[in-house]
């Protein structure tokens, strides 16, 4: 049962207008063509919405016309969609389109057809399709640990007419057989930057990844050194699974002011310094430094060491990752 083409086009056009109005690709307008061309609904033939402490499944083959209409509206709403739930836990999703647009714009890919991109976290395949539309199939590799996810992404990509390389493997290990890369983009939250990625990059490559509750952009100097700052954009993704995954660190936040705990920037600092800085020390630092925004923080990878920092990678405020 195919979705009505006129409704699909109307819904997709509305989403593109909304993303454009957000300014997501203001400095990289070529991405608008990709979002106009790639049909998101082919990548989310079903998804889950939260209801009463559980999930309701919406799908494009539902015999109820009203539920099919809800499904299609959701496909082209600027919101993340839960696409895979296991034992009540979200394990895969389709990211918010405007956030995807911002991340793709921040990749700063050239238009000369010479950019090779590795995506960590295949998800539905939608992001890989956007990359393939802009760069060409041969320049895009996407990897995921879960064979069910990669097989599903491959099917979605084929249905939409794209054939980038889809690999089942540990994203923390990258994909050495397709290296070197000019860009690496992760769609899962890291606790640290896997050093193996640096060795699979060309000098000057760019790595964009969610870390803590922000987006870090690193410039790779060589296989032993990368450095960069966070964007202002908040970002919440499913955690990376595989070799670099770590158990969550238990923090004792009793006694912290409610106002601070409700502040997104302070929660970012808590996540970034988790395991390295006592939450009360983090609060004192945050207040002393004038409630610093994300852009004042950065990450350095140098040889066997990796650390986050405030203002200066060699300054007084540094925390190992």
N, C-alpha and C positions, 0 to 999 in steps of 0.2 A: 504494500500500500504506500505509494509515493506521496510525499508532501506536495501540496498545490504549489506549482512554480511561481505563480503570481504572489502568493502569500509569503513564500520564501524570499523572493526578491524584495518585497516591501519590508519585511522584517530585517533582512540583512542591511538594506540601505539605511534604515533607521538606526541600527547599531553603529554603522560606519559614521553617520552624522554625529552620534553621541560621542564616539571616541575622538572624532576630529574636534568637537567643541571643547573637549577636555585638554586639548593641546598636546596630547601624547606623542604625536609625530610631527610637531611643529618644525623641528630641526631636521627631520628625515621624512619628507612627504612621500617618498617612493613607497613607503610601507602601506599607504592608503590603498594603493592598487591591489596589494596582496589581500588585504581584508575585504575588499570589494569582490575579489575573484574566488576566494576559498570558502566553500559552503560549510559553516560550522556544524550544521545539523547532521551532516554525514559522519561527523566524528563523535557525536553524542546521540546514537540511536536510542539510548535510554540513559536516564540519570535518576538520582535520588534527591528528594527534598525532605527536610526534617519536619516531622509531625509528631507531637505528643511523646517526645522522648525516643522516637524511633525514626524510621525512614519510609517514605512513600515512593514507589517507583513509577516514573512517567516514561512512556516510550512511544515511538513513532508508529508502531503497528497496533496500538490500542484500538479495539473495535468501537470504543466510545469516541465520537467525533469531538466532543467538548474536551476530553482528556488529551486527545491528539493536538488540539489547538493550544492547550496549556503547555504541552511538551514543546511545540514549535516556538511559542512566545519565550519560553525559558531558554531555548537554544540561542536566541538572539537578544537576550537581556545581558547587560553588562555586569555580570556576576559570575563567581566561580560555581561550577557544577560538580557535585559528588558523583563520580562515575563508577567507583568500585568500593564496596563496603564488605569487610570480612569480619565476622564475629562482632558486629556492631561498631567496628573501628574503620574509619576512612583510610584507605590505602592508596587511592588514586583519584585525581580530579582534573577537570578542565579549568584552567586558571581564568581569572577575570580578564576579559578581552582588552580592556583599557590598560591594565597592568602589563599584559603581554606586549601591547603596542609600545609602552614606555621602555620595556626591557629591550625589545628588538631595536628601537631607535637608539638606545644607549650602546648597542653593540658597535655602532659606527662602521657599518660594513661599506666597503667601496663599491662603486658601480661598474668596475671594469671586469667583473666576472672572475676575479682571481682569489676570492675569499673562501677558505674551507672552514666549515663550522662543525663543532661537535656539541651536541645537545645531551645533557645528562638528565635523564628522566623523560621517557618517551610519552607518557601519559596517553592521551587519546590519539596522538599523532597530529593534532591540529597545528601546534607550534612548528613542527617539522615541515608541514605543508606550507605554512606561511614563508618559512625560510627557503624551501625548495622553489616556491613560486618566484621569489626575488632573486635567488642565486643559481638555481638549477639543481636538479636531482643529484648530480655527481659531486656537488660541493657540500652536501649535507649528510651527516651521520648522527643518528640518535640511538641511545643505549638505555636499556632498563634491565633491572635484575630479574623481574618477573616475566617468565615466558608467556603467560596469559596476556599480560599487558602488551608485550611486543607483538604478539600474533594479532591481537585486536587492532593495534595501531597500524600494522602493516595492511590489514584488510581495509581499514578506513581510508588510508592513503591511496590504496589502489582504486577504491570506489570513487575517490575524488580526482583521480588522474595523476597522482604523484608517486614517484618511486625513489625516494632517498634511501640510503642504506640504514636498515633497522637491525640492531644487534642486541642479542640477549647476553647480558654480562653485568659485572659489578661496576657501576658508574664511578666509584671511587678509584678504580684502576684505569679509567678512561677507555680508550679504544686504540691501542698502539698500532694495530694493523692498518689503520686508516690515517695515522699521523703522517706529517705534522699538520697542525691546525693554526689558523689565524685568529679564530675566536672560539671560546668555550662558553656556553651558556647553560646554567643549571636551573631546573625548575623544581628543585627540592632543597630544603634548608640544610645547610652544612653546620657542623660544629667547628670545623677548621678546613683549610684549603688543602686537598690532597696534593702532595708534592709530585706525584706521578704525572699530574696534569701539566706541570711546568715543562717537564722533559718531552712532552708531546706537542709543545707549542713552538712556533717559529719566534725568533726574537722580535719584540714589539707587539706580540699578540695581546689580545684583550680577553680577560676572564670576567664574566658577570655572573654573580651567584648570590642567592639569599643566604645571609648569615645573621645570627641573632634574629632580630625582627626588621632587618634592613637589607639593602642591596649593596654589596661591595663590588667595585670595579677595579680590577688589578691590571697593571701593565707588566707583561713578562719581559724581563731583560735577558734572561737566559735560563737554563735548566735549574739553576740554584737560587734565582732571585726574582721576586715579583713584589710589587707594592702598589697601593692605591687607597682611595678614600671611599666612604659610603655616599650613596645618593641620598637626597632628602626623603625619598619615597619609602613609606613603610611596606613591608612585604611579609606575608604569612603563607608558608607552603608546607606540604607534607615533608617530614624529615627524610634525609637520605638514608637508604637502607643498604647494607653491604659492609665492606671492609673498613670504611671510615666512620661508621655509625657508632655512637656511644650512648650508654645509658644516661638518662637525664640526671643532672646533679640536684640533689635535694638541698634547697635553700631554706633557711629559717628567717622568715620575714616578719615574725611577730614584733609588734611595737613600731613598725614603720607607719608613717601617716597615711591615711586613706587617700588623701589628695595626691600624694606622690605615687602610690601604687596604681592610681587611676590615670596617671600621666603616661602617655605612650612613649615619650622620649626617655623617661626614667626607667620604664620597663625594658626599653632597648638597652640601656646601660646595664641593667641587672642581667640580662641575657648575655651580653657581650663579656661581662666580667665573672660570669658564673663559674664557681670553682676556684677563682683567683682572688676575688675581693669580697669581703664580708658585706652583706646588703646594707648594713648601717654605715659602713665606710663608704660604700658607693653613694649613699644618699648625701653624706657630708661632702664628698667630692663634687657631686652634681650641683649642690647648692653653692659651694665655694666658687665653682667655675661658671656661675651664671646660667645654669640650666642649659648646658651645651646641646646644640642640635646635632643630628646625625652626620652632617657634612664635616664636622670638626674631628670625627673619628676615622681611623684608617686601619689597615692591616699590612704587615710586612712579612714576607717569607724570605728567609736568607739562610741558605745551607740547611742544617738540620733544625733551625729554630723558626718559630712562627709566633708573632705576637700582634695584639691589637694595641692601639695607642690613641691618645687625645692630643691633637694639634701637631705633634712632632714624633716621628718614629724613634728618635733617639732622645726624647725628652723625659721628664720625670714621671709621666703617667703612661705606663705600659703594662700589659697583662698577657701572659703566655696563653696560647690557644692549644 
